[in-house]
Amino acid sequence: MKRTGTGVTLIEVLVAAGLFAMVITAVLSFYLEAAAVSAKRDDQSQRLRRFHLGLDKLEQMIIEGRVISVGSRLLTLWRLSDSPERNGFPLYDEHPVQFASTREGLLMIQGEEQKNILPLREDETLIFGWVQYNPPCPLVRKLSRSRSTATGRGKRATCFSPA
């Protein structure tokens, strides 16, 4: 009787199992990394949506209202009231609105009412800014130290002409 080698040896089974384990480990590591990146991107996307909603509300109130003062953490303005116009002129609320940037978030304070429009996490900060730049100065009459100031839409420039 002659035996034919139709069976599989133990070494062949162990080599195949080892190769299969390495391939499965590589595939799972790529999958876990992709899941972590996806979760991070989802968190960033949710954070951006939250900021856009809060800041859109703030922007709408600034556009419709009258800004009184701007600080790094406090913005004060007159807000348009819900009542109709009087003699064609818009009516503003009785109390000014303040937007305060605190650790809890962006608070809207008006009279006794206080509302958190944009809740902030511990690692987030909101600071108000005012765009300032110095454009090229127009020619000003040659007076000693004459001064020209231009203001408008968040821009302020001061120019000094040569003596």
BALOBA-1460 file (C-alpha; in Angstrom, 3 decimals):
// residues 163
<rec num="1" residu="m" x="0.000" y="0.000" z="0.000"/>
<rec num="2" residu="k" x="1.216" y="3.307" z="-1.056"/>
<rec num="3" residu="r" x="0.201" y="6.475" z="0.834"/>
<rec num="4" residu="t" x="-0.520" y="9.626" z="-1.084"/>
<rec num="5" residu="g" x="0.049" y="13.020" z="0.548"/>
<rec num="6" residu="t" x="-3.492" y="14.373" z="0.358"/>
<rec num="7" residu="g" x="-3.549" y="15.675" z="3.923"/>
<rec num="8" residu="v" x="-2.297" y="18.985" z="5.359"/>
<rec num="9" residu="t" x="0.517" y="19.065" z="7.849"/>
<rec num="10" residu="l" x="0.377" y="20.916" z="11.148"/>
<rec num="11" residu="i" x="3.030" y="23.386" z="10.010"/>
<rec num="12" residu="e" x="1.001" y="24.365" z="6.940"/>
<rec num="13" residu="v" x="-2.082" y="24.967" z="9.126"/>
<rec num="14" residu="l" x="-0.097" y="27.155" z="11.558"/>
<rec num="15" residu="v" x="1.460" y="29.216" z="8.719"/>
<rec num="16" residu="a" x="-1.950" y="29.785" z="7.107"/>
<rec num="17" residu="a" x="-3.483" y="30.759" z="10.470"/>
<rec num="18" residu="g" x="-0.613" y="33.198" z="11.135"/>
<rec num="19" residu="l" x="-0.981" y="34.875" z="7.734"/>
<rec num="20" residu="f" x="-4.757" y="35.122" z="8.200"/>
<rec num="21" residu="a" x="-4.250" y="36.712" z="11.660"/>
<rec num="22" residu="m" x="-1.826" y="39.313" z="10.254"/>
<rec num="23" residu="v" x="-4.218" y="40.276" z="7.447"/>
<rec num="24" residu="i" x="-7.182" y="40.555" z="9.852"/>
<rec num="25" residu="t" x="-5.067" y="42.656" z="12.287"/>
<rec num="26" residu="a" x="-4.074" y="45.067" z="9.488"/>
<rec num="27" residu="v" x="-7.659" y="45.421" z="8.266"/>
<rec num="28" residu="l" x="-9.001" y="46.008" z="11.796"/>
<rec num="29" residu="s" x="-6.325" y="48.614" z="12.579"/>
<rec num="30" residu="f" x="-7.262" y="50.561" z="9.424"/>
<rec num="31" residu="y" x="-10.939" y="50.303" z="10.332"/>
<rec num="32" residu="l" x="-10.383" y="51.519" z="13.917"/>
<rec num="33" residu="e" x="-8.266" y="54.451" z="12.690"/>
<rec num="34" residu="a" x="-10.920" y="55.423" z="10.141"/>
<rec num="35" residu="a" x="-13.631" y="55.251" z="12.811"/>
<rec num="36" residu="a" x="-11.595" y="57.520" z="15.125"/>
<rec num="37" residu="v" x="-10.997" y="60.070" z="12.351"/>
<rec num="38" residu="s" x="-14.690" y="59.988" z="11.412"/>
<rec num="39" residu="a" x="-15.740" y="60.609" z="15.030"/>
<rec num="40" residu="k" x="-13.310" y="63.539" z="15.287"/>
<rec num="41" residu="r" x="-14.635" y="65.080" z="12.056"/>
<rec num="42" residu="d" x="-18.231" y="64.632" z="13.219"/>
<rec num="43" residu="d" x="-17.385" y="66.445" z="16.470"/>
<rec num="44" residu="q" x="-15.735" y="69.302" z="14.568"/>
<rec num="45" residu="s" x="-18.680" y="69.539" z="12.180"/>
<rec num="46" residu="q" x="-21.166" y="69.659" z="15.061"/>
<rec num="47" residu="r" x="-19.067" y="72.354" z="16.772"/>
<rec num="48" residu="l" x="-18.986" y="74.469" z="13.603"/>
<rec num="49" residu="r" x="-22.775" y="74.144" z="13.124"/>
<rec num="50" residu="r" x="-23.316" y="75.260" z="16.729"/>
<rec num="51" residu="f" x="-21.029" y="78.282" z="16.271"/>
<rec num="52" residu="h" x="-22.666" y="79.233" z="12.964"/>
<rec num="53" residu="l" x="-26.158" y="79.185" z="14.495"/>
<rec num="54" residu="g" x="-25.159" y="81.296" z="17.506"/>
<rec num="55" residu="l" x="-23.095" y="83.769" z="15.532"/>
<rec num="56" residu="d" x="-25.757" y="84.092" z="12.817"/>
<rec num="57" residu="k" x="-28.224" y="85.190" z="15.498"/>
<rec num="58" residu="l" x="-25.689" y="87.679" z="16.846"/>
<rec num="59" residu="e" x="-24.957" y="88.977" z="13.339"/>
<rec num="60" residu="q" x="-28.663" y="89.458" z="12.585"/>
<rec num="61" residu="m" x="-29.132" y="91.477" z="15.778"/>
<rec num="62" residu="i" x="-26.088" y="93.629" z="15.020"/>
<rec num="63" residu="i" x="-27.323" y="94.310" z="11.476"/>
<rec num="64" residu="e" x="-30.820" y="95.247" z="12.656"/>
<rec num="65" residu="g" x="-29.742" y="97.145" z="15.774"/>
<rec num="66" residu="r" x="-27.503" y="100.026" z="16.721"/>
<rec num="67" residu="v" x="-24.166" y="99.200" z="18.293"/>
<rec num="68" residu="i" x="-23.392" y="101.289" z="21.369"/>
<rec num="69" residu="s" x="-20.065" y="99.808" z="22.471"/>
<rec num="70" residu="v" x="-17.732" y="96.943" z="21.621"/>
<rec num="71" residu="g" x="-15.287" y="95.360" z="24.027"/>
<rec num="72" residu="s" x="-13.324" y="92.133" z="23.923"/>
<rec num="73" residu="r" x="-15.932" y="90.324" z="26.052"/>
<rec num="74" residu="l" x="-18.991" y="92.624" z="25.950"/>
<rec num="75" residu="l" x="-21.057" y="94.040" z="23.085"/>
<rec num="76" residu="t" x="-23.892" y="96.499" z="23.782"/>
<rec num="77" residu="l" x="-26.532" y="97.539" z="21.265"/>
<rec num="78" residu="w" x="-30.083" y="98.814" z="20.853"/>
<rec num="79" residu="r" x="-32.293" y="96.117" z="19.393"/>
<rec num="80" residu="l" x="-35.269" y="96.755" z="17.124"/>
<rec num="81" residu="s" x="-38.504" y="96.191" z="19.012"/>
<rec num="82" residu="d" x="-41.276" y="93.882" z="17.867"/>
<rec num="83" residu="s" x="-43.791" y="96.734" z="17.840"/>
<rec num="84" residu="p" x="-44.571" y="98.528" z="14.565"/>
<rec num="85" residu="e" x="-42.835" y="101.661" z="13.408"/>
<rec num="86" residu="r" x="-43.861" y="105.104" z="14.595"/>
<rec num="87" residu="n" x="-44.177" y="107.754" z="11.884"/>
<rec num="88" residu="g" x="-42.014" y="105.685" z="9.541"/>
<rec num="89" residu="f" x="-39.145" y="105.379" z="12.030"/>
<rec num="90" residu="p" x="-38.147" y="102.075" z="13.617"/>
<rec num="91" residu="l" x="-38.657" y="101.673" z="17.338"/>
<rec num="92" residu="y" x="-35.933" y="100.251" z="19.541"/>
<rec num="93" residu="d" x="-36.418" y="98.242" z="22.712"/>
<rec num="94" residu="e" x="-36.574" y="100.104" z="26.003"/>
<rec num="95" residu="h" x="-33.466" y="98.379" z="27.404"/>
<rec num="96" residu="p" x="-30.213" y="97.885" z="25.491"/>
<rec num="97" residu="v" x="-29.086" y="94.337" z="24.747"/>
<rec num="98" residu="q" x="-25.709" y="93.124" z="25.946"/>
<rec num="99" residu="f" x="-23.881" y="90.137" z="24.540"/>
<rec num="100" residu="a" x="-21.355" y="88.866" z="27.061"/>
<rec num="101" residu="s" x="-18.766" y="86.194" z="26.382"/>
<rec num="102" residu="t" x="-18.434" y="84.091" z="29.544"/>
<rec num="103" residu="r" x="-17.116" y="80.622" z="30.376"/>
<rec num="104" residu="e" x="-20.641" y="79.238" z="29.978"/>
<rec num="105" residu="g" x="-21.104" y="80.733" z="26.528"/>
<rec num="106" residu="l" x="-22.414" y="83.767" z="24.675"/>
<rec num="107" residu="l" x="-25.085" y="85.295" z="26.910"/>
<rec num="108" residu="m" x="-27.738" y="87.725" z="25.679"/>
<rec num="109" residu="i" x="-28.770" y="90.010" z="28.541"/>
<rec num="110" residu="q" x="-31.662" y="92.455" z="28.257"/>
<rec num="111" residu="g" x="-33.199" y="93.918" z="31.378"/>
<rec num="112" residu="e" x="-33.828" y="90.993" z="33.732"/>
<rec num="113" residu="e" x="-33.817" y="88.399" z="30.952"/>
<rec num="114" residu="q" x="-30.683" y="86.327" z="30.365"/>
<rec num="115" residu="k" x="-30.364" y="83.726" z="27.598"/>
<rec num="116" residu="n" x="-27.415" y="81.564" z="26.548"/>
<rec num="117" residu="i" x="-27.333" y="81.689" z="22.741"/>
<rec num="118" residu="l" x="-24.081" y="79.810" z="22.205"/>
<rec num="119" residu="p" x="-23.026" y="77.332" z="24.903"/>
<rec num="120" residu="l" x="-19.240" y="76.937" z="25.019"/>
<rec num="121" residu="r" x="-17.177" y="73.939" z="26.043"/>
<rec num="122" residu="e" x="-14.264" y="74.217" z="28.458"/>
<rec num="123" residu="d" x="-11.723" y="74.379" z="25.619"/>
<rec num="124" residu="e" x="-13.607" y="77.091" z="23.663"/>
<rec num="125" residu="t" x="-13.389" y="80.875" z="23.956"/>
<rec num="126" residu="l" x="-15.279" y="83.658" z="22.209"/>
<rec num="127" residu="i" x="-13.722" y="87.119" z="21.972"/>
<rec num="128" residu="f" x="-15.272" y="90.043" z="20.085"/>
<rec num="129" residu="g" x="-13.010" y="91.922" z="17.722"/>
<rec num="130" residu="w" x="-13.104" y="95.121" z="15.784"/>
<rec num="131" residu="v" x="-11.405" y="95.272" z="12.399"/>
<rec num="132" residu="q" x="-8.821" y="98.017" z="12.279"/>
<rec num="133" residu="y" x="-6.449" y="98.766" z="9.482"/>
<rec num="134" residu="n" x="-4.471" y="101.693" z="8.182"/>
<rec num="135" residu="p" x="-5.190" y="102.281" z="4.497"/>
<rec num="136" residu="p" x="-2.973" y="104.560" z="2.444"/>
<rec num="137" residu="c" x="-3.611" y="108.130" z="3.581"/>
<rec num="138" residu="p" x="-5.182" y="110.532" z="1.095"/>
<rec num="139" residu="l" x="-3.326" y="113.729" z="0.427"/>
<rec num="140" residu="v" x="-4.162" y="116.117" z="3.220"/>
<rec num="141" residu="r" x="-3.501" y="119.828" z="3.112"/>
<rec num="142" residu="k" x="-0.011" y="120.545" z="4.286"/>
<rec num="143" residu="l" x="-0.744" y="121.853" z="7.728"/>
<rec num="144" residu="s" x="1.571" y="120.932" z="10.519"/>
<rec num="145" residu="r" x="0.314" y="117.671" z="12.016"/>
<rec num="146" residu="s" x="-3.151" y="117.890" z="10.460"/>
<rec num="147" residu="r" x="-5.290" y="114.846" z="11.165"/>
<rec num="148" residu="s" x="-7.855" y="113.038" z="9.087"/>
<rec num="149" residu="t" x="-10.080" y="110.306" z="10.515"/>
<rec num="150" residu="a" x="-12.335" y="108.083" z="8.435"/>
<rec num="151" residu="t" x="-14.905" y="105.816" z="10.051"/>
<rec num="152" residu="g" x="-17.490" y="103.403" z="8.772"/>
<rec num="153" residu="r" x="-18.560" y="99.732" z="8.844"/>
<rec num="154" residu="g" x="-16.022" y="98.634" z="11.411"/>
<rec num="155" residu="k" x="-13.029" y="100.369" z="9.874"/>
<rec num="156" residu="r" x="-11.105" y="103.202" z="11.431"/>
<rec num="157" residu="a" x="-8.014" y="104.928" z="10.141"/>
<rec num="158" residu="t" x="-6.061" y="107.917" z="11.348"/>
<rec num="159" residu="c" x="-3.664" y="109.647" z="8.986"/>
<rec num="160" residu="f" x="-1.010" y="112.215" z="9.793"/>
<rec num="161" residu="s" x="0.367" y="114.329" z="6.990"/>
<rec num="162" residu="p" x="3.985" y="115.427" z="6.901"/>
<rec num="163" residu="a" x="4.751" y="118.883" z="8.256"/>
